Amino acid sequence: TGTIDLDGTTLSITGLVTDDTKDLTPEAAAPVVHTVNNCQAAGLTTLQLNNWALNTTSDVADPWLTFTCNNGTWTPTHESTRGQDEAAILNKAAEL
Protein backbone atom coordinates (compact mmCIF):
# COMPACT_ATOMS: atom_id res chain seq x y z
CA THR A 1 0.00 0.00 0.00
CA GLY A 2 1.29 3.40 -0.92
CA THR A 3 0.46 6.96 -0.07
CA ILE A 4 -0.47 10.05 -2.04
CA ASP A 5 0.23 13.28 -0.21
CA LEU A 6 -0.49 16.79 -1.43
CA ASP A 7 1.33 19.45 0.58
CA GLY A 8 0.65 22.82 -0.99
CA THR A 9 1.88 22.48 -4.56
CA THR A 10 4.00 19.37 -3.93
CA LEU A 11 2.57 15.94 -4.75
CA SER A 12 4.43 13.02 -3.13
CA ILE A 13 3.69 9.39 -3.97
CA THR A 14 4.98 6.21 -2.32
CA GLY A 15 4.21 2.55 -2.95
CA LEU A 16 5.23 2.33 -6.61
CA VAL A 17 8.14 0.05 -5.66
CA THR A 18 7.08 -3.30 -4.24
CA ASP A 19 10.39 -5.18 -4.36
CA ASP A 20 12.85 -3.82 -1.80
CA THR A 21 15.78 -5.15 -3.85
CA LYS A 22 14.95 -2.87 -6.79
CA ASP A 23 14.57 0.85 -7.45
CA LEU A 24 11.60 2.54 -9.07
CA THR A 25 11.34 1.61 -12.75
CA PRO A 26 10.31 3.97 -15.54
CA GLU A 27 7.50 1.55 -16.41
CA ALA A 28 6.01 1.86 -12.91
CA ALA A 29 6.46 5.62 -12.65
CA ALA A 30 5.50 6.73 -16.16
CA PRO A 31 1.71 6.34 -15.76
CA VAL A 32 1.78 8.55 -12.66
CA VAL A 33 3.80 11.26 -14.38
CA HIS A 34 1.58 10.98 -17.46
CA THR A 35 -1.55 11.43 -15.35
CA VAL A 36 -0.36 14.82 -14.09
CA ASN A 37 1.62 15.71 -17.21
CA ASN A 38 0.33 19.30 -17.32
CA CYS A 39 1.71 20.34 -13.96
CA GLN A 40 0.78 23.99 -14.40
CA ALA A 41 -2.90 23.15 -15.03
CA ALA A 42 -2.79 20.78 -12.05
CA GLY A 43 -1.43 23.58 -9.86
CA LEU A 44 1.70 21.61 -8.97
CA THR A 45 5.30 22.82 -8.72
CA THR A 46 6.93 19.59 -7.52
CA LEU A 47 6.30 15.88 -8.01
CA GLN A 48 8.12 13.41 -5.75
CA LEU A 49 8.13 9.67 -6.37
CA ASN A 50 9.61 7.36 -3.76
CA ASN A 51 12.53 5.50 -5.31
CA TRP A 52 12.50 2.58 -2.87
CA ALA A 53 10.12 0.15 -1.24
CA LEU A 54 7.72 1.71 1.23
CA ASN A 55 9.56 0.77 4.43
CA THR A 56 12.76 2.60 3.47
CA THR A 57 11.56 6.23 3.49
CA SER A 58 12.93 6.90 6.96
CA ASP A 59 16.12 4.88 6.49
CA VAL A 60 17.69 6.92 3.70
CA ALA A 61 18.66 10.57 3.42
CA ASP A 62 16.65 11.31 0.27
CA PRO A 63 14.37 8.52 -0.99
CA TRP A 64 12.76 10.68 -3.70
CA LEU A 65 13.03 11.10 -7.44
CA THR A 66 11.90 14.69 -7.86
CA PHE A 67 10.48 16.59 -10.81
CA THR A 68 10.05 20.36 -11.07
CA CYS A 69 7.32 22.08 -13.08
CA ASN A 70 8.90 24.26 -15.76
CA ASN A 71 6.49 26.12 -18.07
CA GLY A 72 3.82 23.45 -17.66
CA THR A 73 5.99 20.36 -18.10
CA TRP A 74 7.98 18.24 -15.67
CA THR A 75 11.77 18.42 -15.71
CA PRO A 76 14.34 16.38 -13.76
CA THR A 77 15.46 18.07 -10.55
CA HIS A 78 18.68 16.18 -9.89
CA GLU A 79 21.88 15.76 -11.87
CA SER A 80 24.10 12.68 -12.26
CA THR A 81 22.60 9.20 -12.01
CA ARG A 82 19.43 10.27 -10.21
CA GLY A 83 18.79 12.92 -12.87
CA GLN A 84 19.23 10.26 -15.54
CA ASP A 85 16.65 8.08 -13.77
CA GLU A 86 14.26 11.04 -13.66
CA ALA A 87 14.82 11.73 -17.37
CA ALA A 88 14.17 8.07 -18.22
CA ILE A 89 10.83 8.26 -16.40
CA LEU A 90 9.88 11.43 -18.28
CA ASN A 91 10.81 9.82 -21.60
CA LYS A 92 8.69 6.76 -20.80
CA ALA A 93 5.77 8.97 -19.75
CA ALA A 94 6.00 10.82 -23.08
CA GLU A 95 5.44 7.51 -24.88
CA LEU A 96 2.05 7.03 -23.21
Secondary structure, DSSP 4 states (H G I P E B T S, - for coil): ---EEEETTEEEE--S---TTS---HHHHHHHHHHT--HHHHT-SEEEEE-S-GGGTTTSS--EEEEEEETTEEEE---HHHHHHHHHHHHHHHH-
